[in-house]
Amino acid sequence: MDSQPDFGGSTKRVVVVGGGIAGSLIAKSLQFVASVTLIDPKEYFEITWAKLRSMVEPSFAERSVINHKDYLTNGQIITANAINISETEVLTSVGRLVAYDYLVIATGHKDPVPVTKRERINQYQAEYEKISSSGSVLIVGGGPTGVELAGEIAVDFPDKKVTLVHKGARLLEFIGPKAADKSLDWLTSKRVEVILGQSVDLNSVSDGGKVYKTSEGETIEADCHFLCTAKPLSSSWLNDSILKDSLDSHGRVMVDEHLRVKGRGNIFAIGDITNIQEIKQGYIAQKHALVVAKNLKLLMGGGKESKMATYKPSSGSVLAIVSLGRKEAVAQFPFTTMIGCIPGLIKSRDLFVARTRKDRGLDSRRTDN
């Protein structure tokens, strides 16, 4: 391991809990200025917005699923869950106590996935085979995940009968109605049946798992289904910890303008788990990581707290791009909303995979073992 710089006579220990979009970036950013330990239940970081492409093209995951050891070359990786924290240590699910000087919590949402990269890619292969062998597919949930999955299947498998059921009055409720309407029109043009204002009871599937019933009593026949609804936050492990009073009523970690946990001098939180009033998106989580990396470098170097960087959520309309297959997308910008190949050029072809890999010091095109 390379030698660490000397901050006041001792190398500071930074523990990052959670190896997703935000956790991976801050661990990578600090690995040569601190003794970094990353605690994550899986051996890899996954570019979350590329997941749906991997379901129709499993080989895509070779670049979008990245082993932690490939970018964190000068830190320690512990493959386990964090289950508690004290003032000085993190307790893992394998019984290990990990001491810290600074702690960063980046556990995001609960998403049960396999431990190894190869197992994850095999999972995508199984999902691809499930789609390709089915004549009809049901998608439950009309947020960005459901809409993007419907787009991927409609483009790559135009012969499939795709039905999307969403309990809301419109699709993509996290952005404006213009983007939602344009997305609905696009899906309809691809022969995707969209049912709004209803839910699906997945516990009442009949006829060998091929007949589904909606909340309004409608029946939908599909050979398989995919649940694309919101996942719960991964913060319950903090309920009995020293941060139990730092959680709001929704289980989010309350932070100040420096992304430091309120009332704590050396504990930060980044990404979806924070209580910041903003849409939860990957590019925003990465902004959090860069702000906290800057603040930790300042503090570890003996800088004044008054000089710490602040994080300011964007105001006004949300910037968002939702992919619609391989070449098109719907985009909401501050002053306009558009759909088609122009926003598709921004995101849909590569889904920002090359850029995200480059941000972690990796070759943008090479696949990793």
Residue pairs with C-beta under 8 A, 6 or more apart in sequence:
1 74
2 32
2 74
4 11
4 32
4 33
4 34
4 35
5 11
5 32
5 33
7 33
7 34
7 300
7 301
7 302
8 302
11 34
11 35
12 34
12 35
12 101
12 102
12 300
13 34
13 35
13 37
13 99
13 100
13 101
13 102
14 30
14 34
14 35
14 36
14 37
14 100
14 101
14 102
14 103
14 104
14 296
15 36
15 37
15 39
15 90
15 98
15 99
15 100
15 102
15 103
15 104
16 23
16 26
16 27
16 36
16 37
16 38
16 39
16 104
16 106
17 23
17 39
17 40
17 82
17 90
17 103
17 104
17 105
17 106
17 107
18 39
18 40
18 105
18 106
18 107
18 108
18 234
18 271
18 273
19 27
19 38
19 39
19 40
19 42
19 44
19 45
19 68
19 106
20 45
20 46
20 48
20 106
20 107
20 108
20 271
20 285
21 45
21 47
21 48
21 108
21 271
21 282
21 285
21 286
21 289
22 106
22 108
22 270
22 271
22 285
22 286
22 288
22 289
23 38
23 40
23 45
23 104
23 106
23 107
23 108
23 270
23 271
23 289
24 38
24 45
24 66
24 68
24 71
24 72
24 360
25 286
25 289
25 290
25 293
25 359
25 360
26 104
26 106
26 270
26 289
26 290
26 292
26 293
27 36
27 38
27 68
27 72
27 75
28 71
28 72
28 360
28 361
29 289
29 290
29 293
30 36
30 293
30 296
30 297
31 72
31 73
31 74
31 75
32 74
33 297
33 300
34 102
34 296
34 300
35 75
35 76
36 72
36 74
36 75
36 76
37 75
37 76
37 77
37 78
37 98
37 100
38 68
38 72
38 75
38 76
38 77
38 78
39 78
39 80
39 81
39 82
39 90
39 92
39 98
40 68
40 77
40 78
40 79
41 79
41 80
41 81
41 93
41 115
42 79
42 113
42 114
42 115
42 116
42 120
43 67
43 68
43 69
43 77
43 79
43 115
43 116
43 117
44 65
44 66
44 67
44 68
44 116
44 117
44 120
45 65
45 66
45 68
45 71
45 360
46 64
46 65
46 66
46 113
46 120
47 64
47 65
47 66
47 282
47 351
47 352
47 353
47 356
47 357
48 282
49 282
49 323
49 351
49 352
50 60
50 61
50 64
50 351
50 352
50 353
51 64
52 145
52 148
52 149
52 152
52 323
53 60
53 64
53 152
53 323
53 326
53 351
54 60
54 61
54 64
54 65
54 121
54 124
55 124
55 127
55 128
55 131
55 149
55 152
56 128
56 131
56 152
56 153
56 156
56 157
57 128
57 156
58 121
58 124
58 125
58 127
58 128
60 353
61 120
61 121
61 124
62 121
62 367
62 368
63 353
63 357
63 365
63 366
63 367
63 368
64 351
64 353
65 117
65 120
65 121
66 117
66 357
66 360
66 362
66 368
67 117
67 368
67 369
68 77
69 77
70 362
70 368
71 360
71 361
71 362
78 92
78 94
78 96
78 98
79 115
80 92
80 93
80 94
80 96
81 92
81 93
81 237
82 90
82 91
82 92
82 93
82 107
82 237
83 91
83 92
83 93
83 237
84 90
84 91
84 237
84 240
84 241
85 91
85 103
85 238
85 241
85 242
85 243
86 241
86 242
87 242
88 99
88 100
89 97
89 98
89 99
89 100
90 97
90 98
90 100
90 103
91 97
91 98
92 98
100 266
101 266
101 300
102 266
102 267
102 268
102 296
102 299
102 300
103 266
103 267
103 268
104 267
104 268
104 269
104 270
104 292
104 296
105 238
105 243
105 253
105 261
105 267
105 268
105 269
105 270
105 273
106 269
106 270
106 271
106 273
106 285
106 289
107 234
107 235
107 237
107 273
108 233
108 234
108 271
108 272
108 273
108 285
109 230
109 231
109 232
109 233
109 234
109 272
110 231
110 232
110 233
110 234
111 231
113 120
113 123
114 120
114 122
114 123
117 368
127 226
130 224
131 137
131 153
131 157
131 160
131 224
132 157
133 223
134 160
134 222
134 223
134 224
135 160
135 161
135 223
136 160
136 161
136 162
136 163
136 221
136 222
136 223
137 153
137 160
137 161
137 162
137 163
137 222
137 223
137 224
137 225
137 226
138 163
138 164
138 165
138 200
138 212
138 220
138 222
138 224
138 225
138 226
139 146
139 149
139 150
139 153
139 162
139 163
139 164
139 165
139 225
139 226
139 228
140 146
140 165
140 199
140 200
140 202
140 225
140 226
140 227
140 228
140 229
141 164
141 165
141 166
141 227
141 228
141 229
141 230
142 164
142 165
142 166
142 168
142 170
142 171
142 172
142 194
142 196
143 166
143 171
143 172
143 173
143 174
143 228
143 229
143 230
144 172
144 174
144 320
144 322
145 228
146 164
146 166
146 171
146 228
146 229
147 164
147 171
147 172
147 183
147 187
147 322
147 324
148 322
148 323
148 324
149 226
149 228
150 162
150 164
150 187
150 192
151 186
151 187
151 190
151 323
151 324
151 325
151 328
152 323
152 325
152 326
153 160
153 162
154 160
154 162
154 187
154 190
154 191
154 192
154 325
155 190
155 324
155 325
155 326
155 327
156 325
156 326
158 190
158 191
161 191
161 193
161 222
162 190
162 191
162 192
162 193
163 192
163 193
163 194
163 195
163 220
163 222
164 187
164 192
164 193
164 194
164 195
165 195
165 198
165 199
165 200
165 214
165 220
166 194
166 195
166 196
166 197
166 198
167 197
167 198
167 199
167 215
168 196
168 197
169 196
169 197
170 177
170 180
170 181
170 184
170 196
171 180
171 183
171 184
171 187
171 194
171 196
172 179
172 180
172 183
172 322
172 330
173 180
174 279
174 318
174 320
175 279
175 317
175 318
175 320
175 322
175 332
176 317
176 318
176 332
176 337
178 332
178 337
179 320
179 322
179 330
179 331
179 332
179 337
179 339
182 330
182 337
182 339
183 322
183 324
183 330
183 339
184 194
186 324
186 328
186 330
186 339
187 194
187 324
188 194
190 325
195 214
195 218
195 220
197 216
198 214
198 215
198 216
198 218
199 214
199 215
200 212
200 213
200 214
200 215
200 220
200 225
201 212
201 213
201 214
201 215
202 212
202 225
202 227
204 212
204 213
205 211
205 212
206 213
207 221
210 221
210 222
210 223
211 219
211 220
211 221
212 219
212 220
212 221
212 222
212 225
213 219
213 220
214 220
232 251
233 250
233 251
233 252
233 272
233 273
234 273
235 247
235 251
235 252
235 253
235 273
236 251
238 244
238 246
238 247
238 253
239 247
243 253
243 261
243 264
243 267
245 263
246 253
246 254
246 261
246 262
246 263
246 264
247 253
247 254
248 254
248 275
250 275
252 273
252 274
252 275
253 261
253 269
253 273
253 274
253 275
254 261
254 262
254 274
254 275
255 261
255 262
255 268
255 269
255 274
255 275
255 276
256 262
257 310
257 311
257 312
258 268
258 291
258 292
258 295
258 308
258 309
258 310
258 311
259 268
259 269
259 270
259 274
259 288
259 291
259 292
259 295
259 311
260 267
260 268
260 295
261 267
261 268
261 269
266 299
268 292
268 295
268 296
270 285
270 288
270 289
270 292
271 280
271 285
271 288
271 289
272 280
272 285
274 288
276 311
276 313
277 313
278 284
278 313
278 314
279 318
279 320
281 320
286 359
287 311
288 311
291 309
291 310
291 311
294 309
295 308
295 309
298 307
298 308
298 309
299 305
299 308
316 334
317 332
317 333
317 334
318 332
319 332
319 333
319 334
320 331
320 332
321 329
321 330
321 331
321 332
321 343
321 346
321 347
322 329
322 330
322 331
323 329
323 344
323 347
323 348
323 351
324 330
324 339
324 344
324 348
325 348
326 344
326 348
326 349
327 341
327 344
327 348
327 349
328 339
328 340
328 341
328 343
328 344
328 348
329 339
329 340
329 343
329 344
329 346
329 347
329 348
330 337
330 338
330 339
330 343
331 337
331 338
331 339
331 343
331 346
331 347
353 364
354 364
354 365
355 364
357 363
357 364
358 364
362 368
